Amino acid sequence: MNQRIEKITVSLPVETLRLADENRERLGFQNRSELIDASIREFVSRDILRQFSGELAELYGKIERSEMKDLEEHLSKLSYKIAVELAQVNLLLASLLEIPYDETQKLRGKAVRLVNQSRGYVPLKNAIKSKMKLDIMEEDDE
């Protein structure tokens, strides 16, 4: 590739020239001009890459937020479906056991309190240890 070359005058600190001269051959350059040309290209390329990386990181952030929103929506829909299925099972059980509606509401209230107390998590060993009895006809509802 034949590039048009323009000769310019550059003023550099003596220490920078010494550093360039000491490392030019080791880095595979025939002269200072090649080293300076490659150095400028490298510097500019890194800056462009840094800018691109920032834009890319911002884009990935947007994608991640979008995916999180989609995941939240999906989980919300699944939670709703589970709630509907549980309600259906509860209604079926109540009708099979011929439990009056007001008693099912008391049982529901007790279930809500238990879930709230445990923050929705009851380890199996705790459930077995306490052998919690759910007496739905019990009048004393803590």
C-alpha positions in Angstrom: 0.0 0.0 0.0 1.6 3.2 -1.2 0.8 6.1 1.2 1.5 9.7 0.4 4.1 10.9 2.9 4.3 14.5 4.2 7.4 15.7 6.0 6.7 17.7 9.2 8.8 19.1 12.0 8.1 17.8 15.4 9.6 19.0 18.7 10.0 16.3 21.3 11.7 16.2 24.7 15.2 14.7 24.7 14.1 12.0 27.1 11.3 10.9 24.7 13.7 10.8 21.7 16.2 8.7 23.8 13.4 6.3 24.7 12.3 6.0 21.1 15.9 5.5 19.8 16.6 2.8 22.5 13.4 0.8 21.7 13.0 1.5 17.9 14.9 -1.6 16.6 13.6 -3.9 19.4 10.1 -3.0 18.4 10.8 -3.7 14.7 10.9 -0.1 13.2 13.5 1.0 10.7 13.5 4.6 11.7 12.0 7.2 14.1 9.3 8.2 11.5 7.9 4.6 11.4 7.9 4.5 15.2 6.2 7.9 15.6 3.7 6.9 12.9 2.9 3.6 14.6 2.7 5.3 18.0 0.2 7.9 16.8 -1.9 5.2 15.1 -1.8 3.1 18.3 -2.8 6.1 20.5 -5.7 7.1 18.3 -6.8 3.5 17.9 -6.9 3.0 21.7 -8.9 6.2 22.1 -11.4 5.1 19.4 -11.6 1.7 21.1 -12.1 3.4 24.5 -14.9 5.4 23.1 -16.4 2.4 21.4 -16.1 0.4 24.6 -18.0 3.1 26.5 -20.7 3.0 23.9 -20.7 -0.8 23.9 -21.0 -0.9 27.7 -23.9 1.6 27.5 -25.6 -0.6 24.9 -25.0 -3.8 27.0 -26.5 -1.9 30.0 -29.6 -1.1 28.0 -29.9 -4.7 26.8 -29.4 -6.0 30.3 -32.1 -3.6 31.7 -34.4 -4.6 28.9 -33.8 -8.3 29.6 -34.4 -7.7 33.3 -37.7 -6.0 32.5 -38.7 -8.9 30.3 -37.7 -11.4 33.0 -39.7 -9.4 35.6 -42.7 -9.4 33.4 -42.3 -13.2 32.7 -42.0 -13.9 36.4 -45.0 -11.7 37.2 -47.1 -13.7 34.7 -45.9 -17.0 36.1 -46.7 -15.8 39.6 -50.2 -14.9 38.5 -50.7 -18.3 36.9 -49.5 -20.1 40.0 -51.8 -18.0 42.1 -54.8 -18.9 39.9 -53.9 -22.6 40.1 -53.5 -22.5 43.9 -56.9 -20.7 44.2 -58.5 -23.3 42.0 -57.0 -26.1 44.2 -58.2 -24.3 47.3 -61.7 -23.9 45.9 -61.8 -27.6 44.9 -60.6 -28.7 48.4 -63.1 -26.4 50.1 -66.0 -27.8 48.1 -64.9 -31.4 48.5 -64.5 -31.0 52.3 -67.7 -28.9 52.4 -66.0 -26.1 54.3 -68.2 -23.0 54.6 -67.0 -19.9 52.8 -66.5 -17.9 56.1 -64.2 -20.7 57.4 -62.2 -20.7 54.1 -61.7 -17.0 54.6 -60.4 -17.5 58.2 -58.1 -20.2 56.8 -56.9 -17.8 54.2 -56.2 -15.1 56.7 -54.2 -17.6 58.8 -52.2 -18.7 55.7 -51.4 -15.0 54.9 -50.2 -14.4 58.5 -48.0 -17.6 58.4 -46.5 -16.6 55.0 -45.9 -13.0 56.3 -44.2 -14.3 59.5 -41.9 -16.6 57.6 -41.4 -14.1 54.7 -42.6 -16.8 52.3 -39.9 -19.3 53.4 -40.3 -22.2 55.8 -37.4 -24.6 55.8 -38.5 -28.2 55.7 -36.7 -29.1 58.9 -38.6 -26.3 60.7 -41.9 -27.5 59.3 -41.2 -31.1 60.4 -39.9 -30.0 63.8 -43.0 -27.9 64.6 -45.5 -30.2 63.0 -47.8 -27.3 62.5 -51.4 -28.2 62.8 -53.8 -26.2 60.7 -57.1 -26.5 62.5 -59.5 -24.6 60.2 -62.4 -24.8 62.6 -60.4 -23.4 65.4 -61.9 -20.1 66.8 -58.7 -18.7 68.3 -56.9 -17.2 65.3 -53.8 -15.8 67.1 
